[in-house]
Amino acid sequence: VEAPGFLDGKSGVKHMFDIVAHSKGTEKNIIVINVSASKAKEPVPDQPIIEMFAKTFDSPVDEAFLIAIPKISENGKKLATCTKST
């Protein structure tokens, strides 16, 4: 576990995540976590979702989590739902 953690993207860009956890072995499972907090108790806007999507799309990530404090906006929820891979 690294905090902050960095992953090299396919593009050559080094991406920073608040937490990067991985296991070593034949299958290297990589989990990333970012935390986003809003000011004045407003919902976290959708921008952190967009940024997280871009970084995880470019990086060798198996699972990604965004923790929104106190909560994510309605548009953010919609974006998070459509970015899930099946």
Secondary structure, DSSP 8 states (H G I E B T S, - for coil): -BSSEEEE-TTS-EEEESEEEE--SSS--EEEEEEEE-STT--B-SHHHHHHHHHHHHTT-SEEEEEEES-B-HHHHHHHHHT---
